[in-house]
Amino acid sequence: MSTIANIIWIIFGGLFTAIAWCLAGIIFSITIIGIPLGRQCFKMASLTLAPFGKSIVYGGGAPSLIANIFWLILAGLPMAISYACLGAVYCITVIGIPVGLQCFKMAKLSLLPFGAQVV
C-alpha cells in the first residue's frame, strides 16, 4: 500500500520537491561551512521523494542539539510552520489525511533535522 501511495505522491509533486531539496543541498555543499546544511537538505529530499513507509529516528548528542538550535532559529521554524499548515489543510478531507500526516512528519524533521535519521 505504501508503494502505491509513494507513486501517487511522486506524480503529484513529490519529485519536484525532492529535486528542489537536492538543488538546495548542492548549493549549500559548495562551501565547507554549508556542508552540514546541505546534508540536512539531502535528508529532507530523501523523505520528500517517498515519505510513505519511512520513519524518523531521533538521536544525537550535544553537537546535534547546538546545531538544531541554530537551524531552528535560521530556517527550521518557518519550514515547520509551513509544513504543519499544509498538513492541516490536507487533513480537512478524509482523502487527504494520509498526505497530511506525511506533511506533519516532514514538519517534525524540518524543525530539528540534526541527529535524525530517515529509515
PyRosetta script that sets phi, psi and omega in degrees:
from pyrosetta import init, pose_from_sequence

init()
pose = pose_from_sequence("MSTIANIIWIIFGGLFTAIAWCLAGIIFSITIIGIPLGRQCFKMASLTLAPFGKSIVYGGGAPSLIANIFWLILAGLPMAISYACLGAVYCITVIGIPVGLQCFKMAKLSLLPFGAQVV")
pose.set_psi(1, -36.9)
pose.set_omega(1, -179.8)
pose.set_phi(2, -68.4)
pose.set_psi(2, -28.7)
pose.set_omega(2, 177.7)
pose.set_phi(3, -65.6)
pose.set_psi(3, -43.9)
pose.set_omega(3, 178.5)
pose.set_phi(4, -64.0)
pose.set_psi(4, -43.5)
pose.set_omega(4, 179.1)
pose.set_phi(5, -63.5)
pose.set_psi(5, -38.9)
pose.set_omega(5, 178.0)
pose.set_phi(6, -66.4)
pose.set_psi(6, -37.9)
pose.set_omega(6, 178.0)
pose.set_phi(7, -64.5)
pose.set_psi(7, -44.5)
pose.set_omega(7, 177.3)
pose.set_phi(8, -62.4)
pose.set_psi(8, -41.5)
pose.set_omega(8, 179.1)
pose.set_phi(9, -60.7)
pose.set_psi(9, -45.1)
pose.set_omega(9, -178.9)
pose.set_phi(10, -64.2)
pose.set_psi(10, -42.1)
pose.set_omega(10, -179.0)
pose.set_phi(11, -63.9)
pose.set_psi(11, -41.1)
pose.set_omega(11, -173.9)
pose.set_phi(12, -95.4)
pose.set_psi(12, 31.0)
pose.set_omega(12, 170.2)
pose.set_phi(13, 126.8)
pose.set_psi(13, -13.9)
pose.set_omega(13, -178.7)
pose.set_phi(14, -65.6)
pose.set_psi(14, -35.8)
pose.set_omega(14, -179.8)
pose.set_phi(15, -66.0)
pose.set_psi(15, -44.5)
pose.set_omega(15, -179.3)
pose.set_phi(16, -66.4)
pose.set_psi(16, -38.3)
pose.set_omega(16, 178.2)
pose.set_phi(17, -67.1)
pose.set_psi(17, -40.6)
pose.set_omega(17, 178.5)
pose.set_phi(18, -65.2)
pose.set_psi(18, -39.3)
pose.set_omega(18, 177.2)
pose.set_phi(19, -63.9)
pose.set_psi(19, -40.5)
pose.set_omega(19, 178.0)
pose.set_phi(20, -62.9)
pose.set_psi(20, -41.9)
pose.set_omega(20, 177.7)
pose.set_phi(21, -64.4)
pose.set_psi(21, -38.9)
pose.set_omega(21, 178.0)
pose.set_phi(22, -64.6)
pose.set_psi(22, -42.1)
pose.set_omega(22, 177.6)
pose.set_phi(23, -62.8)
pose.set_psi(23, -41.1)
pose.set_omega(23, 176.6)
pose.set_phi(24, -63.1)
pose.set_psi(24, -39.7)
pose.set_omega(24, 177.5)
pose.set_phi(25, -64.0)
pose.set_psi(25, -39.3)
pose.set_omega(25, 177.8)
pose.set_phi(26, -66.1)
pose.set_psi(26, -42.0)
pose.set_omega(26, 179.5)
pose.set_phi(27, -64.3)
pose.set_psi(27, -43.3)
pose.set_omega(27, 178.4)
pose.set_phi(28, -65.8)
pose.set_psi(28, -32.4)
pose.set_omega(28, -175.5)
pose.set_phi(29, -78.4)
pose.set_psi(29, -1.6)
pose.set_omega(29, 178.4)
pose.set_phi(30, -64.6)
pose.set_psi(30, -39.3)
pose.set_omega(30, 179.8)
pose.set_phi(31, -101.3)
pose.set_psi(31, 156.8)
pose.set_omega(31, 179.6)
pose.set_phi(32, -66.9)
pose.set_psi(32, -37.3)
pose.set_omega(32, -179.0)
pose.set_phi(33, -67.6)
pose.set_psi(33, -31.2)
pose.set_omega(33, -176.9)
pose.set_phi(34, -85.8)
pose.set_psi(34, -4.9)
pose.set_omega(34, -177.4)
pose.set_phi(35, -59.5)
pose.set_psi(35, -43.9)
pose.set_omega(35, 177.1)
pose.set_phi(36, -61.1)
pose.set_psi(36, -36.8)
pose.set_omega(36, 177.1)
pose.set_phi(37, -68.5)
pose.set_psi(37, -37.4)
pose.set_omega(37, 177.1)
pose.set_phi(38, -62.9)
pose.set_psi(38, -39.5)
pose.set_omega(38, 177.5)
pose.set_phi(39, -62.6)
pose.set_psi(39, -37.4)
pose.set_omega(39, 178.2)
pose.set_phi(40, -69.3)
pose.set_psi(40, -35.3)
pose.set_omega(40, 176.4)
pose.set_phi(41, -64.3)
pose.set_psi(41, -40.6)
pose.set_omega(41, 177.5)
pose.set_phi(42, -66.4)
pose.set_psi(42, -33.9)
pose.set_omega(42, 176.1)
pose.set_phi(43, -64.5)
pose.set_psi(43, -43.0)
pose.set_omega(43, 177.2)
pose.set_phi(44, -65.8)
pose.set_psi(44, -35.3)
pose.set_omega(44, 178.6)
pose.set_phi(45, -64.6)
pose.set_psi(45, -40.4)
pose.set_omega(45, -179.9)
pose.set_phi(46, -67.2)
pose.set_psi(46, -35.1)
pose.set_omega(46, 177.9)
pose.set_phi(47, -76.2)
pose.set_psi(47, -36.1)
pose.set_omega(47, -178.0)
pose.set_phi(48, -71.4)
pose.set_psi(48, -29.3)
pose.set_omega(48, -178.6)
pose.set_phi(49, -67.4)
pose.set_psi(49, -44.9)
pose.set_omega(49, -178.3)
pose.set_phi(50, -147.5)
pose.set_psi(50, 83.5)
pose.set_omega(50, -173.7)
pose.set_phi(51, -80.5)
pose.set_psi(51, -21.9)
pose.set_omega(51, -176.9)
pose.set_phi(52, -73.5)
pose.set_psi(52, 131.1)
pose.set_omega(52, -179.7)
pose.set_phi(53, 88.2)
pose.set_psi(53, -0.4)
pose.set_omega(53, 177.8)
pose.set_phi(54, -107.0)
pose.set_psi(54, 150.6)
pose.set_omega(54, 175.5)
pose.set_phi(55, -130.3)
pose.set_psi(55, 166.7)
pose.set_omega(55, -177.7)
pose.set_phi(56, -116.0)
pose.set_psi(56, 129.2)
pose.set_omega(56, 177.8)
pose.set_phi(57, -108.9)
pose.set_psi(57, 122.7)
pose.set_omega(57, -178.7)
pose.set_phi(58, -98.1)
pose.set_psi(58, 139.4)
pose.set_omega(58, 179.4)
pose.set_phi(59, -161.6)
pose.set_psi(59, -153.0)
pose.set_omega(59, 179.4)
pose.set_phi(60, 98.0)
pose.set_psi(60, 176.3)
pose.set_omega(60, -178.3)
pose.set_phi(61, -130.5)
pose.set_psi(61, -141.7)
pose.set_omega(61, -176.8)
pose.set_phi(62, -63.6)
pose.set_psi(62, -40.8)
pose.set_omega(62, 178.2)
pose.set_phi(63, -61.8)
pose.set_psi(63, -37.8)
pose.set_omega(63, 177.7)
pose.set_phi(64, -66.1)
pose.set_psi(64, -37.7)
pose.set_omega(64, 179.4)
pose.set_phi(65, -64.0)
pose.set_psi(65, -45.3)
pose.set_omega(65, -179.8)
pose.set_phi(66, -65.3)
pose.set_psi(66, -44.0)
pose.set_omega(66, 179.2)
pose.set_phi(67, -64.7)
pose.set_psi(67, -38.0)
pose.set_omega(67, 178.4)
pose.set_phi(68, -65.7)
pose.set_psi(68, -33.6)
pose.set_omega(68, 178.0)
pose.set_phi(69, -65.1)
pose.set_psi(69, -45.5)
pose.set_omega(69, 177.7)
pose.set_phi(70, -64.7)
pose.set_psi(70, -42.5)
pose.set_omega(70, 179.5)
pose.set_phi(71, -62.5)
pose.set_psi(71, -41.9)
pose.set_omega(71, -179.4)
pose.set_phi(72, -60.4)
pose.set_psi(72, -42.8)
pose.set_omega(72, -178.4)
pose.set_phi(73, -71.3)
pose.set_psi(73, -43.4)
pose.set_omega(73, -172.4)
pose.set_phi(74, -82.9)
pose.set_psi(74, -41.9)
pose.set_omega(74, -172.8)
pose.set_phi(75, -139.5)
pose.set_psi(75, -26.5)
pose.set_omega(75, -170.6)
pose.set_phi(76, -67.5)
pose.set_psi(76, -42.2)
pose.set_omega(76, -176.3)
pose.set_phi(77, -64.3)
pose.set_psi(77, -48.0)
pose.set_omega(77, 177.8)
pose.set_phi(78, -63.1)
pose.set_psi(78, -37.8)
pose.set_omega(78, 178.8)
pose.set_phi(79, -66.4)
pose.set_psi(79, -42.7)
pose.set_omega(79, -179.6)
pose.set_phi(80, -65.4)
pose.set_psi(80, -40.5)
pose.set_omega(80, 178.3)
pose.set_phi(81, -63.8)
pose.set_psi(81, -42.0)
pose.set_omega(81, -179.4)
pose.set_phi(82, -67.2)
pose.set_psi(82, -41.5)
pose.set_omega(82, 176.7)
pose.set_phi(83, -65.2)
pose.set_psi(83, -39.3)
pose.set_omega(83, 179.6)
pose.set_phi(84, -66.4)
pose.set_psi(84, -40.7)
pose.set_omega(84, 177.3)
pose.set_phi(85, -65.3)
pose.set_psi(85, -41.8)
pose.set_omega(85, 177.8)
pose.set_phi(86, -63.8)
pose.set_psi(86, -40.5)
pose.set_omega(86, 177.2)
pose.set_phi(87, -63.6)
pose.set_psi(87, -38.1)
pose.set_omega(87, 177.8)
pose.set_phi(88, -65.8)
pose.set_psi(88, -38.3)
pose.set_omega(88, 178.0)
pose.set_phi(89, -65.2)
pose.set_psi(89, -43.5)
pose.set_omega(89, 178.4)
pose.set_phi(90, -64.3)
pose.set_psi(90, -33.6)
pose.set_omega(90, -177.1)
pose.set_phi(91, -76.3)
pose.set_psi(91, -1.8)
pose.set_omega(91, 177.6)
pose.set_phi(92, -65.3)
pose.set_psi(92, -39.7)
pose.set_omega(92, 179.1)
pose.set_phi(93, -99.0)
pose.set_psi(93, 156.3)
pose.set_omega(93, 179.8)
pose.set_phi(94, -67.4)
pose.set_psi(94, -37.6)
pose.set_omega(94, -178.9)
pose.set_phi(95, -67.4)
pose.set_psi(95, -31.2)
pose.set_omega(95, -176.8)
pose.set_phi(96, -85.1)
pose.set_psi(96, -4.8)
pose.set_omega(96, -176.8)
pose.set_phi(97, -59.2)
pose.set_psi(97, -45.1)
pose.set_omega(97, 178.4)
pose.set_phi(98, -60.7)
pose.set_psi(98, -38.1)
pose.set_omega(98, 178.7)
pose.set_phi(99, -68.6)
pose.set_psi(99, -39.3)
pose.set_omega(99, 177.6)
pose.set_phi(100, -62.5)
pose.set_psi(100, -39.0)
pose.set_omega(100, 177.9)
pose.set_phi(101, -64.8)
pose.set_psi(101, -35.9)
pose.set_omega(101, 176.5)
pose.set_phi(102, -68.4)
pose.set_psi(102, -34.6)
pose.set_omega(102, 175.9)
pose.set_phi(103, -65.2)
pose.set_psi(103, -37.9)
pose.set_omega(103, 176.6)
pose.set_phi(104, -65.2)
pose.set_psi(104, -36.6)
pose.set_omega(104, 176.9)
pose.set_phi(105, -63.8)
pose.set_psi(105, -42.3)
pose.set_omega(105, 178.6)
pose.set_phi(106, -69.2)
pose.set_psi(106, -31.5)
pose.set_omega(106, 177.2)
pose.set_phi(107, -64.6)
pose.set_psi(107, -41.5)
pose.set_omega(107, 179.6)
pose.set_phi(108, -65.5)
pose.set_psi(108, -40.8)
pose.set_omega(108, 178.7)
pose.set_phi(109, -69.6)
pose.set_psi(109, -37.7)
pose.set_omega(109, -179.6)
pose.set_phi(110, -72.0)
pose.set_psi(110, -19.4)
pose.set_omega(110, 178.0)
pose.set_phi(111, -74.6)
pose.set_psi(111, -46.9)
pose.set_omega(111, -177.9)
pose.set_phi(112, -136.3)
pose.set_psi(112, 79.6)
pose.set_omega(112, -174.3)
pose.set_phi(113, -84.1)
pose.set_psi(113, -24.0)
pose.set_omega(113, -176.6)
pose.set_phi(114, -73.6)
pose.set_psi(114, 131.7)
pose.set_omega(114, -177.9)
pose.set_phi(115, 88.5)
pose.set_psi(115, -2.9)
pose.set_omega(115, 179.5)
pose.set_phi(116, -97.5)
pose.set_psi(116, 147.9)
pose.set_omega(116, 176.0)
pose.set_phi(117, -127.2)
pose.set_psi(117, 137.1)
pose.set_omega(117, 176.6)
pose.set_phi(118, -92.4)
pose.set_psi(118, 118.1)
pose.set_omega(118, 179.4)
pose.set_phi(119, -124.4)
pose.dump_pdb("model.pdb")
